[in-house]
Amino acid sequence: MKDKLGISYDDIYKELYDLLNGVQQISEELCDAIFERSSVLHFDKGEYLSIEDKECNTLFFVIRGFCSCFYHKDGKECILDFISPGSFCTSFYGFYGNEKSLFNIKAIENTIAIALSKENFNELKRESSEFVAFFNRILEIQTSKLEDRLFRMISNRAEERVKHYMKTREIQYLLKHVHQYSVASYLNMTPETFAKIFGKLNKDDA
């Protein structure tokens, strides 16, 4: 069956199943339970999935598209993270703590996401130990990623940060989706500093 935008729900289900199994192998029964309690949402480029200082009661599984997580400071978007297909996103501070979100989540490209409400999330936790184990694995991955990023942002100089994320090919990947100034913000430096270092390192590798 397809929706009004021509999206096949069979295709979305398969992509969700592959996404979930990319985190940890799960049963088809659990995937069915998640899918049945979720909504398939479409976000146009520039549309917000979540807004800072507002309640965030939804967990998103990004199936297609690309998103950014950021907060506003002095009229600028300060990038915290990017969300690519196959990733999960929410404001965990708001989602778990019943607090207002600390940041925005915005679609950088047209995006399709599976949206699981907090109410349905809590139902799945009560009903399924498999879901609890699965989500604990998500939190392990998120915690490890955030610790690594925090370490590099605090302990590494600007050039070391650019070198690291060039080596992992993350910068090259991001530049296919966003402008250099967004990558610079993500790496916690000015656009001018990033452009100078990135140009120098590219020249050295040539």
C-alpha positions as CSV (number, residue, x, y, z in Angstrom):
1,M,0.0,0.0,0.0
2,K,1.2,3.5,-0.8
3,D,0.4,6.8,0.8
4,K,-0.5,10.1,-1.0
5,L,3.2,10.8,-1.7
6,G,3.7,7.4,-3.3
7,I,5.6,5.9,-0.4
8,S,5.2,2.1,0.0
9,Y,4.6,1.1,3.5
10,D,6.0,-2.3,2.7
11,D,9.3,-0.6,1.7
12,I,9.3,1.5,4.9
13,Y,8.7,-1.5,7.0
14,K,11.6,-3.3,5.4
15,E,13.9,-0.3,5.9
16,L,12.8,0.0,9.5
17,Y,13.5,-3.7,10.0
18,D,17.0,-3.3,8.5
19,L,17.6,-0.2,10.6
20,L,16.7,-1.9,13.8
21,N,18.7,-5.0,13.0
22,G,21.7,-2.8,12.2
23,V,21.7,-1.9,15.9
24,Q,20.9,-5.3,17.3
25,Q,19.3,-8.4,15.9
26,I,15.6,-8.4,16.8
27,S,12.6,-10.6,16.1
28,E,10.0,-9.8,13.4
29,E,7.5,-9.7,16.3
30,L,9.2,-6.8,17.9
31,C,9.6,-4.9,14.6
32,D,5.8,-5.5,14.0
33,A,5.0,-4.1,17.5
34,I,7.1,-1.0,16.9
35,F,5.7,-0.4,13.4
36,E,2.1,-0.9,14.6
37,R,2.6,1.7,17.3
38,S,4.4,4.2,15.2
39,S,3.5,6.8,12.5
40,V,5.3,7.3,9.2
41,L,6.0,11.1,9.0
42,H,7.2,13.2,6.1
43,F,9.3,16.3,6.8
44,D,10.0,18.8,4.0
45,K,13.4,20.4,3.8
46,G,13.6,23.1,6.5
47,E,10.8,21.6,8.6
48,Y,11.3,20.9,12.3
49,L,11.0,17.5,13.9
50,S,11.5,19.0,17.4
51,I,11.9,22.6,18.7
52,E,14.0,23.9,21.5
53,D,12.2,25.0,24.7
54,K,9.2,22.8,23.7
55,E,8.3,19.4,24.9
56,C,9.7,16.5,23.0
57,N,7.6,13.4,23.4
58,T,8.7,11.5,20.3
59,L,11.5,9.2,19.3
60,F,12.3,9.3,15.6
61,F,13.9,6.6,13.5
62,V,15.2,8.4,10.4
63,I,14.6,6.2,7.3
64,R,15.4,8.6,4.5
65,G,16.8,12.1,4.4
66,F,19.2,14.1,6.5
67,C,18.7,16.2,9.6
68,S,20.6,18.5,11.9
69,C,20.5,19.0,15.7
70,F,21.3,22.6,16.8
71,Y,20.5,25.4,19.2
72,H,20.4,29.1,18.5
73,K,23.0,31.5,19.9
74,D,23.3,35.2,18.8
75,G,21.1,34.5,15.8
76,K,23.2,31.6,14.6
77,E,22.6,27.8,14.4
78,C,25.2,26.0,16.6
79,I,25.4,22.5,15.3
80,L,25.5,19.7,17.8
81,D,25.0,16.7,15.5
82,F,23.8,15.5,12.2
83,I,21.3,12.7,11.7
84,S,21.7,10.4,8.7
85,P,19.5,7.6,7.5
86,G,19.6,4.6,9.8
87,S,19.9,6.8,12.9
88,F,17.7,7.6,15.9
89,C,17.1,11.0,17.3
90,T,15.2,12.8,20.0
91,S,16.0,15.2,22.9
92,F,16.7,12.5,25.4
93,Y,16.8,15.2,28.1
94,G,13.2,16.1,27.3
95,F,12.1,12.6,26.3
96,Y,13.2,10.9,29.6
97,G,13.1,13.8,32.0
98,N,9.7,15.4,31.0
99,E,11.7,18.6,30.4
100,K,11.7,21.0,27.5
101,S,14.1,20.1,24.6
102,L,17.5,21.8,24.7
103,F,17.9,21.9,20.9
104,N,16.1,21.7,17.6
105,I,16.0,18.9,15.1
106,K,15.5,20.1,11.5
107,A,15.2,18.3,8.2
108,I,18.1,19.5,6.0
109,E,16.7,17.4,3.1
110,N,13.2,15.9,2.6
111,T,13.0,13.3,5.3
112,I,10.9,10.2,6.2
113,A,10.9,9.1,9.8
114,I,9.2,6.6,11.9
115,A,7.8,8.4,14.9
116,L,7.2,6.6,18.2
117,S,5.4,8.5,20.9
118,K,6.5,8.5,24.5
119,E,3.2,6.8,25.5
120,N,3.7,4.0,23.0
121,F,7.4,3.8,23.9
122,N,6.5,3.2,27.6
123,E,3.9,0.6,26.6
124,L,6.6,-1.3,24.7
125,K,8.9,-1.1,27.6
126,R,6.3,-2.6,29.9
127,E,5.3,-5.4,27.4
128,S,8.6,-6.4,25.9
129,S,11.9,-7.3,27.6
130,E,13.3,-7.6,24.1
131,F,12.5,-3.9,23.4
132,V,14.1,-2.9,26.7
133,A,17.3,-4.8,25.7
134,F,17.2,-3.2,22.3
135,F,16.8,0.3,23.5
136,N,19.5,-0.2,26.1
137,R,21.8,-1.0,23.2
138,I,20.8,2.3,21.5
139,L,21.7,4.2,24.6
140,E,25.1,2.4,24.8
141,I,25.8,3.5,21.2
142,Q,24.7,7.1,21.9
143,T,26.7,7.3,25.1
144,S,29.9,6.0,23.4
145,K,29.5,8.4,20.5
146,L,28.8,11.4,22.7
147,E,31.8,10.6,25.0
148,D,34.1,10.4,22.0
149,R,32.8,13.6,20.5
150,L,33.1,15.5,23.8
151,F,36.6,14.3,24.3
152,R,37.7,15.5,20.9
153,M,35.9,18.9,21.2
154,I,37.6,19.6,24.5
155,S,41.0,18.0,24.3
156,N,41.9,18.4,20.6
157,R,43.0,21.5,18.9
158,A,41.1,22.7,15.8
159,E,43.6,21.1,13.4
160,E,43.5,17.8,15.2
161,R,39.7,17.8,15.1
162,V,39.7,18.4,11.4
163,K,42.4,15.7,10.8
164,H,40.4,13.1,12.8
165,Y,37.1,13.7,11.0
166,M,38.8,13.7,7.7
167,K,40.5,10.4,8.5
168,T,37.1,8.9,9.4
169,R,35.7,10.4,6.1
170,E,32.9,12.1,8.2
171,I,33.8,15.6,6.9
172,Q,33.7,14.4,3.3
173,Y,30.3,12.7,3.9
174,L,28.8,15.8,5.6
175,L,29.9,18.1,2.8
176,K,27.7,16.2,0.4
177,H,24.7,17.3,2.5
178,V,25.6,20.7,4.2
179,H,27.7,23.8,3.6
180,Q,31.2,24.2,5.0
181,Y,30.0,26.7,7.7
182,S,27.7,24.0,9.1
183,V,30.6,21.5,9.3
184,A,32.7,24.2,11.0
185,S,30.0,24.8,13.6
186,Y,29.8,21.0,14.2
187,L,33.5,21.0,14.8
188,N,33.2,24.0,17.1
189,M,35.3,26.5,15.1
190,T,34.7,29.5,12.9
191,P,34.1,29.0,9.2
192,E,37.3,30.8,8.4
193,T,39.4,28.5,10.6
194,F,37.8,25.4,9.2
195,A,38.3,26.6,5.6
196,K,42.0,27.4,6.2
197,I,42.7,24.0,8.0
198,F,40.7,21.9,5.5
199,G,42.3,23.6,2.5
200,K,45.8,23.1,4.0
201,L,45.2,19.4,4.8
202,N,43.7,18.7,1.4
203,K,46.8,20.4,-0.2
204,D,49.1,18.3,1.9
205,D,47.3,15.1,0.9
206,A,47.4,16.0,-2.8
